[in-house]
Amino acid sequence: MRVTLEQAVAELKQGGVVAIPTETVYGLAADASNDSALKKIFITKQRPADHPLIVHIGSIAQVQDWVTDFPETAQKLAQAFWPGALTLVLPAQPHVSRVVRGDEPTVALRVPNHPLALQLLQQSGLCVAAPSANLFTQLSPTTAAHVEAGLGAQIAVLDGGACNVGIESTIVSVTADGHWQILRPGMISEADIAKVAGADQQLKLVAHEAPPTITPKVPGQHALHYSPHTPLSLFNSRDALIASCASLQTSDTRCAALLIGEGATPPCEFLTLQNEPQKVAEQLYAKLHALDALKVDRLLVELPPATAPWLAVLDRLTRAGHQ
């Protein structure tokens, strides 16, 4: 059910949930200070209650409302990448809902870089928790139509067009003493983070043989995640994918393929992504949604090279194909 900005604001203020656009994926939003509303997110998504939620705020100025410590490292990262596809995990204020935190001592915060999302935050005066607007472990939505297909036509959706980053944000934990760690890769890379925050703090900890810190639990760490309904097989080479396609067809198993870049093609229906990390990320979920809709017996997906620029895409595909 498509709604206007004004209707979305009213629904959120009344304790409802609304699917909203961000630059990464569509999120299922609820008032982050309303436990009753937050629980509707978990019910709608069929999401385990111990999984923390990312709180979307309107500006850096609101961070202090949520955290006990906002170390210089985190401030530098926020100033460099907000609004944008970076989530910071910081020590939480005592008042922050346990529902939002998933019983963790930390809270995850992000300023989204989407004009409609920012307008909603400003107009409502709310901060909203907004995990991806899909059923737990299934493909994330990057259009309003994806949301409706996954959660049903009854879900209120604020349509902001297709997401232009296309996969979930990079999550970085920053402790009170400024040590940082990437907990989920995204299109803001480790190299991008290091340029702003300094050398990998986890490596420094190891080098000095300091006791390891406890890694906070965050979204996207489940082994099976971002997965289409159709069983999915992953291939490190185009030749292996084509051979598997031919073998499946001899046994009357219907398949379709997702390819990266030019080259030989399999004897089945296929879609091709441009051989560039940002373009693949932007289109990845949309292409998988399209292939899933074919209702074949198996999807065959070509993996990109195992290099740093492709880390986030590899993470999503590896979890999508987890057996």
C-alpha positions as CSV (number, residue, x, y, z in Angstrom):
1,M,0.0,0.0,0.0
2,R,1.7,3.1,-1.2
3,V,1.5,6.1,1.2
4,T,2.4,9.8,1.0
5,L,5.1,11.3,3.2
6,E,2.4,12.8,5.4
7,Q,0.7,9.5,5.8
8,A,4.0,7.8,6.6
9,V,4.8,10.4,9.3
10,A,1.3,9.9,10.8
11,E,1.6,6.1,10.8
12,L,4.9,6.2,12.5
13,K,3.7,8.7,15.2
14,Q,0.8,6.4,15.9
15,G,3.1,3.5,16.6
16,G,2.8,1.8,13.2
17,V,5.4,0.5,10.8
18,V,6.2,1.9,7.3
19,A,8.6,0.7,4.7
20,I,10.8,3.6,3.8
21,P,13.5,4.2,1.1
22,T,17.2,4.7,1.9
23,E,20.1,4.7,-0.4
24,T,21.1,1.2,0.6
25,V,17.8,-0.9,0.8
26,Y,14.2,-0.2,1.8
27,G,13.9,-0.4,5.6
28,L,10.9,-1.4,7.7
29,A,10.7,1.7,10.0
30,A,9.2,2.2,13.4
31,D,9.6,4.8,16.2
32,A,12.9,3.8,17.9
33,S,11.6,5.1,21.2
34,N,8.4,3.0,21.2
35,D,8.8,-0.6,22.2
36,S,5.4,-1.6,21.1
37,A,6.1,-0.2,17.6
38,L,9.5,-1.9,17.5
39,K,8.0,-5.3,18.3
40,K,5.8,-4.9,15.2
41,I,9.0,-4.9,13.1
42,F,10.1,-8.3,14.6
43,I,6.6,-9.7,14.1
44,T,6.3,-8.5,10.5
45,K,9.8,-9.7,9.5
46,Q,9.6,-12.9,11.5
47,R,12.9,-11.8,12.9
48,P,14.5,-13.2,16.1
49,A,14.1,-10.8,19.0
50,D,17.8,-10.9,19.9
51,H,18.8,-9.3,16.7
52,P,19.7,-5.6,17.2
53,L,18.2,-2.9,15.0
54,I,19.9,0.1,13.3
55,V,18.5,3.4,14.4
56,H,18.3,6.0,11.6
57,I,18.8,9.6,12.9
58,G,18.6,12.9,11.1
59,S,22.0,14.4,11.9
60,I,25.3,13.9,13.8
61,A,23.9,16.2,16.5
62,Q,21.5,13.5,17.6
63,V,24.2,10.9,18.3
64,Q,24.7,12.2,21.9
65,D,21.0,11.3,22.6
66,W,21.8,7.6,22.1
67,V,25.4,7.0,23.3
68,T,27.5,7.3,26.4
69,D,30.7,7.8,24.4
70,F,31.2,9.4,21.0
71,P,35.0,9.1,20.6
72,E,37.0,11.1,18.2
73,T,37.5,8.2,15.8
74,A,33.7,7.8,15.5
75,Q,33.2,11.5,15.1
76,K,35.7,11.6,12.2
77,L,33.9,8.7,10.5
78,A,30.5,10.3,11.0
79,Q,31.7,13.6,9.6
80,A,33.3,11.9,6.6
81,F,30.5,9.5,5.7
82,W,27.2,10.8,7.0
83,P,24.7,11.1,5.5
84,G,25.7,7.8,3.9
85,A,26.0,4.0,4.0
86,L,27.9,3.7,7.2
87,T,26.5,2.5,10.5
88,L,28.4,3.2,13.7
89,V,28.0,0.8,16.7
90,L,28.7,2.7,20.0
91,P,28.1,2.3,23.7
92,A,24.4,2.9,24.4
93,Q,22.8,5.2,26.9
94,P,20.9,3.3,29.6
95,H,17.6,4.6,28.4
96,V,18.0,3.1,24.9
97,S,15.4,0.3,24.4
98,R,16.6,-3.3,24.9
99,V,14.4,-4.1,21.9
100,V,16.5,-1.8,19.7
101,R,19.8,-3.1,21.2
102,G,18.9,-6.8,21.1
103,D,20.1,-6.8,24.7
104,E,23.6,-5.6,23.6
105,P,25.3,-2.8,25.5
106,T,25.7,-1.0,22.2
107,V,23.4,0.8,19.8
108,A,23.8,1.0,16.0
109,L,23.3,4.5,14.4
110,R,23.2,5.8,10.8
111,V,22.2,9.0,9.0
112,P,20.7,7.8,5.7
113,N,21.6,9.5,2.4
114,H,18.2,9.6,0.8
115,P,16.2,12.9,0.5
116,L,12.8,11.3,1.3
117,A,14.2,9.4,4.3
118,L,15.8,12.6,5.6
119,Q,12.6,14.6,5.0
120,L,10.6,12.0,6.9
121,L,13.0,12.1,9.9
122,Q,12.9,15.9,9.9
123,Q,9.1,16.2,9.5
124,S,8.3,13.5,12.1
125,G,10.9,14.6,14.6
126,L,11.5,10.9,15.2
127,C,14.5,8.6,15.0
128,V,13.4,5.3,13.4
129,A,14.7,1.8,13.6
130,A,14.6,0.4,10.1
131,P,16.0,-3.1,9.3
132,S,15.5,-4.3,5.7
133,A,11.8,-4.5,4.7
134,N,11.7,-8.2,4.0
135,L,11.2,-11.5,5.8
136,F,14.1,-12.6,7.9
137,T,17.0,-14.1,5.8
138,Q,15.3,-13.3,2.5
139,L,16.3,-11.0,-0.3
140,S,16.5,-7.4,0.7
141,P,14.2,-5.0,-1.3
142,T,15.6,-2.2,-3.4
143,T,12.2,-1.0,-4.8
144,A,8.7,-0.5,-3.3
145,A,7.5,-3.4,-5.5
146,H,10.1,-5.7,-3.8
147,V,8.7,-4.7,-0.4
148,E,5.1,-5.5,-1.4
149,A,6.1,-8.8,-3.0
150,G,7.9,-9.9,0.1
151,L,5.7,-8.5,2.9
152,G,2.3,-8.2,1.2
153,A,0.2,-5.4,-0.2
154,Q,-1.1,-4.4,3.2
155,I,2.3,-3.0,4.2
156,A,2.5,0.8,4.1
157,V,5.3,1.8,1.7
158,L,6.8,5.2,1.1
159,D,8.0,4.9,-2.5
160,G,11.3,6.7,-3.1
161,G,12.3,4.9,-6.3
162,A,15.1,2.4,-6.7
163,C,18.0,2.4,-4.1
164,N,21.2,3.6,-5.6
165,V,23.7,1.8,-3.4
166,G,21.8,-1.4,-3.4
167,I,23.3,-3.4,-0.5
168,E,23.3,-2.8,3.2
169,S,25.5,-0.3,5.0
170,T,29.0,-1.0,6.3
171,I,28.9,-1.5,10.0
172,V,31.8,-0.3,12.1
173,S,32.1,-0.8,15.9
174,V,34.0,1.9,17.8
175,T,34.8,1.4,21.5
176,A,35.0,4.2,24.0
177,D,38.8,4.3,23.7
178,G,38.6,4.7,19.9
179,H,39.4,1.2,18.7
180,W,37.4,0.3,15.6
181,Q,36.4,-2.9,13.8
182,I,34.3,-3.6,10.7
183,L,31.4,-5.9,11.6
184,R,29.7,-6.0,8.2
185,P,31.3,-5.1,4.9
186,G,29.6,-2.6,2.7
187,M,30.4,-0.3,-0.2
188,I,32.4,2.0,2.2
189,S,35.5,-0.2,2.3
190,E,38.0,-0.9,5.0
191,A,40.5,1.2,3.1
192,D,38.0,4.1,3.1
193,I,37.5,3.7,6.9
194,A,41.3,3.5,7.5
195,K,42.0,6.7,5.6
196,V,39.7,8.6,8.1
197,A,40.2,6.6,11.3
198,G,43.8,5.5,11.0
199,A,45.3,2.1,10.8
200,D,43.2,-1.0,11.6
201,Q,42.8,-0.8,15.3
202,Q,42.2,-4.5,15.6
203,L,45.6,-5.2,14.1
204,K,47.1,-2.9,16.7
205,L,45.4,-4.7,19.5
206,V,46.8,-8.0,18.2
207,A,50.3,-6.6,17.8
208,H,50.3,-5.4,21.4
209,E,48.8,-8.6,22.7
210,A,46.0,-6.8,24.4
211,P,42.9,-8.8,25.5
212,P,40.4,-9.1,22.7
213,T,37.3,-7.1,22.9
214,I,33.8,-8.7,22.6
215,T,32.4,-8.2,19.1
216,P,29.0,-6.7,19.3
217,K,26.1,-8.6,17.6
218,V,24.8,-6.7,14.6
219,P,22.5,-7.2,11.6
220,G,23.6,-9.3,8.7
221,Q,25.8,-11.8,10.6
222,H,23.5,-14.8,10.2
223,A,25.1,-17.5,8.0
224,L,22.0,-17.7,5.8
225,H,20.9,-14.2,4.7
226,Y,19.9,-12.1,1.7
227,S,18.6,-15.3,0.1
228,P,16.1,-15.8,-2.7
229,H,13.3,-18.5,-2.5
230,T,14.9,-20.4,-5.3
231,P,17.9,-22.6,-4.3
232,L,21.1,-20.9,-5.3
233,S,24.5,-22.2,-6.3
234,L,27.7,-20.2,-6.5
235,F,30.5,-20.5,-9.0
236,N,34.1,-19.2,-9.0
237,S,34.4,-19.4,-12.7
238,R,32.1,-18.9,-15.8
239,D,33.2,-22.3,-17.2
240,A,32.1,-24.1,-14.1
241,L,28.7,-22.4,-14.1
242,I,28.1,-23.2,-17.8
243,A,29.0,-26.9,-17.2
244,S,26.7,-27.1,-14.2
245,C,23.9,-25.5,-16.3
246,A,24.3,-28.1,-19.1
247,S,24.4,-30.9,-16.5
248,L,21.2,-29.7,-14.8
249,Q,19.4,-29.4,-18.1
250,T,20.1,-33.1,-19.0
251,S,18.2,-34.0,-15.8
252,D,15.3,-31.7,-16.7
253,T,16.2,-29.3,-13.9
254,R,15.3,-25.8,-14.9
255,C,17.9,-23.1,-14.1
256,A,18.7,-19.5,-14.6
257,A,22.0,-17.6,-14.2
258,L,23.4,-14.3,-13.0
259,L,26.7,-13.4,-14.7
260,I,29.2,-10.7,-14.0
261,G,30.8,-9.1,-17.1
262,E,31.0,-10.3,-20.7
263,G,32.0,-13.7,-22.0
264,A,30.6,-17.1,-22.8
265,T,26.9,-17.6,-21.8
266,P,25.1,-20.7,-20.4
267,P,22.3,-22.5,-22.3
268,C,19.6,-21.1,-20.0
269,E,17.9,-17.8,-19.3
270,F,20.5,-15.4,-17.7
271,L,21.0,-11.8,-16.6
272,T,24.3,-10.0,-16.8
273,L,25.8,-7.4,-14.4
274,Q,28.4,-4.9,-15.4
275,N,31.8,-5.9,-14.2
276,E,32.3,-3.1,-11.7
277,P,31.7,-3.4,-7.9
278,Q,29.5,-0.3,-7.4
279,K,27.3,-1.3,-10.4
280,V,27.0,-4.9,-9.2
281,A,26.0,-3.8,-5.7
282,E,23.4,-1.4,-7.0
283,Q,21.7,-4.0,-9.2
284,L,22.4,-7.2,-7.3
285,Y,19.2,-7.6,-5.3
286,A,17.0,-6.4,-8.2
287,K,18.5,-9.0,-10.5
288,L,18.1,-11.7,-8.0
289,H,14.5,-10.7,-7.4
290,A,13.9,-10.9,-11.2
291,L,15.5,-14.3,-11.4
292,D,13.6,-15.6,-8.4
293,A,10.4,-14.6,-10.1
294,L,11.1,-17.0,-12.9
295,K,10.4,-19.8,-10.5
296,V,13.0,-22.2,-11.9
297,D,14.5,-25.0,-9.9
298,R,17.9,-23.5,-9.3
299,L,19.7,-20.2,-9.7
300,L,23.4,-20.2,-10.8
301,V,25.4,-17.2,-9.8
302,E,28.9,-16.3,-10.9
303,L,31.1,-14.9,-8.1
304,P,33.3,-11.9,-8.5
305,P,37.0,-12.1,-7.8
306,A,38.0,-12.4,-4.1
307,T,39.6,-9.0,-3.9
308,A,39.0,-6.0,-1.5
309,P,36.7,-4.0,-3.9
310,W,34.4,-7.0,-4.1
311,L,34.3,-7.9,-0.4
312,A,30.8,-6.6,0.3
313,V,29.2,-8.3,-2.8
314,L,31.0,-11.5,-1.9
315,D,29.7,-11.4,1.6
316,R,26.1,-11.0,0.4
317,L,26.3,-13.8,-2.2
318,T,28.1,-16.2,0.1
319,R,25.4,-15.8,2.7
320,A,22.6,-16.0,0.1
321,G,24.1,-19.3,-1.1
322,H,24.7,-20.8,2.3
323,Q,23.7,-24.4,2.5
